[in-house]
Amino acid sequence: MGKLERITAEVPVEMANGIRAAVGAGAYASTDALVLDALAHWLDGARPAELASEDLRTLIAEGAEGEGMDVDAFFDRLDQEIGALHHPSAKAE
C-alpha cells in the first residue's frame, strides 16, 4: 500500500456500533482495517447490487462445488456471529 491520507467521515450511530462490534468480535484488527477492506471491495467492483443475474448464477454454482456444511450448524454459527455484532459484550463461541 502506498502513502496514506487521513479522511474523516461521519457515520450513523448504528453503523459505528457495527464497526466497533466487528472489531471487538475479532473480525478485524482495527476500525481502519475494516474500512480499508470495505473500500477495497467497493473499488475493486465487488458491489453485490450491481451483479448481473448470470454473475450470481456463476457464484452460486462455484459455491455449490466442494464440501458442504450442515445447514443447522451453519445457521447456528451465523446467529452467533450476528449476535456478536449486535451485542459487542457477548462473545461468539
N, C-alpha and C positions, 0 to 999 in steps of 0.2 A: 504494500500500500504506500502511496506517495505521501506528500506533505498533508497534514491535517489542518482543517479550519473549523473553528468553533461556530456552530449555528445554534441559536436558541429558538425553541418553539413552545408555544402554549398548547396543551392538550386537555381534553375533558378529564375531569376527576376520575371517571370510570376507566379511561384509557391509562392514565398514570397509575392507578391501582393495579391494573392488569399487568403493566410493565414491571412494577415492583414485585408483584406476586410471581411472575415468571422467573425473575432473577432470584427471588427468595426460595423458589422451589428448585433452583439449580439448573434450570433450562438454559440460562445464560450466565456468564461470569459477571456481567455488569449491564447497566441500562444502555451504555454506549454500544456494547456488543449486540444487544437486541436490536437497537435502532439501526446499526450498521448492517446487520443481517437482513432486516426488513427492507431497507433501502436498496441493498444489493439485489435482492429478489425482484423488487419493483423495477430497478434499472435494467436488469437482465431480461425483462419481459415476462417474468413469472407472475402474470396477472390473471388469476383464475376467471374473473368476469369476462375477460377478452378471449378465452379459449374457444375455438370453434368446436362444434359437436363432434367432428371427426377426430380432433385432437383429444377430446375427452374419452372417446371410444378407445383410442390407442393407449392412453394412460391406464384405463380400466383393464384392457387386455394385458398390458405389461404387469399390472398389479396382480392379475389372476394367476400368473405363472409362479412357480416355486412353491415352497411350503406354506401351508395355511396356518391359521391360529383359531383356537376355539372361540367362537363368537361371544359366548358369555364371559370368558376371561378377558377378551379384548374390550368389551364394554365396561367391565368392572374396572379395568386399568384406566380406561378413558374417563370414567366417572371420577376416579381418584385424582387424576391429573387436572381435570376441570375444577374439581372441588378445591384443590390446592391453589389454583389461580384465583378463585373467588374468595378463598379464605386463607390468606398467606400464613396465618398462625398454625394452620393444620397442615402437617407434612404428609405427602403421599407415601404409601408403604412401598 
